Amino acid sequence: MQTWEKDALGVVVLPSGRTVRGRGLRNGPAAEPFPAYGVYLLGNQPPPLPWESRRPDFLLPERRESRA
């Protein structure tokens, strides 16, 4: 399995030694090496991807219109 270079843009090495990369979906398709797993913090489901992914549900209340 390939890993990202530790000094590459968006790459963070966690205290456990695991390497993660943050990037915006608006930047287009991911460059190789492709992720093994993706977590997407979006208001809706991410587009279909060739790797396993999930969108966490933070169980936040729906936004209510302010009443003035």
BALOBA-1460 file (C-alpha; in Angstrom, 3 decimals):
// residues 68
<rec num="1" residu="m" x="0.000" y="0.000" z="0.000"/>
<rec num="2" residu="q" x="1.336" y="3.423" z="-0.937"/>
<rec num="3" residu="t" x="1.158" y="6.307" z="1.508"/>
<rec num="4" residu="w" x="1.251" y="10.038" z="1.042"/>
<rec num="5" residu="e" x="4.488" y="11.948" z="1.514"/>
<rec num="6" residu="k" x="4.468" y="13.440" z="5.021"/>
<rec num="7" residu="d" x="5.247" y="16.919" z="3.705"/>
<rec num="8" residu="a" x="2.585" y="16.838" z="0.941"/>
<rec num="9" residu="l" x="-0.222" y="19.389" z="0.956"/>
<rec num="10" residu="g" x="-3.076" y="18.380" z="3.284"/>
<rec num="11" residu="v" x="-1.231" y="15.434" z="4.894"/>
<rec num="12" residu="v" x="-1.183" y="15.064" z="8.690"/>
<rec num="13" residu="v" x="0.569" y="12.367" z="10.705"/>
<rec num="14" residu="l" x="-1.473" y="11.484" z="13.802"/>
<rec num="15" residu="p" x="0.209" y="10.581" z="17.129"/>
<rec num="16" residu="s" x="-0.525" y="6.906" z="16.375"/>
<rec num="17" residu="g" x="1.624" y="7.209" z="13.245"/>
<rec num="18" residu="r" x="-1.370" y="6.893" z="10.914"/>
<rec num="19" residu="t" x="-1.218" y="9.253" z="7.948"/>
<rec num="20" residu="v" x="-4.374" y="11.079" z="6.862"/>
<rec num="21" residu="r" x="-5.019" y="13.592" z="4.124"/>
<rec num="22" residu="g" x="-7.668" y="16.293" z="4.088"/>
<rec num="23" residu="r" x="-8.926" y="17.693" z="0.822"/>
<rec num="24" residu="g" x="-12.034" y="19.278" z="-0.595"/>
<rec num="25" residu="l" x="-14.218" y="17.376" z="-3.053"/>
<rec num="26" residu="r" x="-14.466" y="20.598" z="-5.067"/>
<rec num="27" residu="n" x="-10.786" y="20.065" z="-5.996"/>
<rec num="28" residu="g" x="-11.724" y="17.255" z="-8.363"/>
<rec num="29" residu="p" x="-10.819" y="13.569" z="-8.230"/>
<rec num="30" residu="a" x="-8.230" y="12.415" z="-5.711"/>
<rec num="31" residu="a" x="-4.720" y="11.848" z="-6.993"/>
<rec num="32" residu="e" x="-2.973" y="8.537" z="-6.504"/>
<rec num="33" residu="p" x="-2.385" y="6.927" z="-4.146"/>
<rec num="34" residu="f" x="-6.136" y="6.759" z="-3.670"/>
<rec num="35" residu="p" x="-7.526" y="6.643" z="-0.135"/>
<rec num="36" residu="a" x="-8.550" y="3.336" z="1.388"/>
<rec num="37" residu="y" x="-11.413" y="5.035" z="3.246"/>
<rec num="38" residu="g" x="-13.037" y="8.469" z="3.167"/>
<rec num="39" residu="v" x="-15.035" y="10.464" z="5.718"/>
<rec num="40" residu="y" x="-17.009" y="13.315" z="4.201"/>
<rec num="41" residu="l" x="-18.401" y="16.195" z="6.234"/>
<rec num="42" residu="l" x="-21.162" y="17.268" z="3.873"/>
<rec num="43" residu="g" x="-24.793" y="18.266" z="4.113"/>
<rec num="44" residu="n" x="-25.676" y="15.435" z="1.711"/>
<rec num="45" residu="q" x="-24.232" y="12.161" z="0.470"/>
<rec num="46" residu="p" x="-20.894" y="12.387" z="-1.381"/>
<rec num="47" residu="p" x="-20.776" y="11.448" z="-5.062"/>
<rec num="48" residu="p" x="-20.072" y="7.781" z="-5.887"/>
<rec num="49" residu="l" x="-16.431" y="6.987" z="-5.147"/>
<rec num="50" residu="p" x="-14.257" y="3.947" z="-5.904"/>
<rec num="51" residu="w" x="-13.259" y="3.587" z="-2.234"/>
<rec num="52" residu="e" x="-15.235" y="2.908" z="0.922"/>
<rec num="53" residu="s" x="-16.611" y="6.044" z="2.532"/>
<rec num="54" residu="r" x="-19.166" y="7.382" z="4.956"/>
<rec num="55" residu="r" x="-20.814" y="10.625" z="5.951"/>
<rec num="56" residu="p" x="-21.211" y="10.862" z="9.722"/>
<rec num="57" residu="d" x="-24.571" y="11.914" z="11.129"/>
<rec num="58" residu="f" x="-23.971" y="14.414" z="13.899"/>
<rec num="59" residu="l" x="-27.669" y="14.398" z="14.868"/>
<rec num="60" residu="l" x="-27.882" y="18.183" z="14.808"/>
<rec num="61" residu="p" x="-31.327" y="19.766" z="14.952"/>
<rec num="62" residu="e" x="-32.660" y="21.119" z="11.697"/>
<rec num="63" residu="r" x="-32.114" y="24.817" z="11.110"/>
<rec num="64" residu="r" x="-35.182" y="26.834" z="11.963"/>
<rec num="65" residu="e" x="-36.073" y="30.065" z="10.261"/>
<rec num="66" residu="s" x="-35.621" y="32.954" z="12.671"/>
<rec num="67" residu="r" x="-38.842" y="34.648" z="13.703"/>
<rec num="68" residu="a" x="-38.561" y="38.397" z="13.818"/>
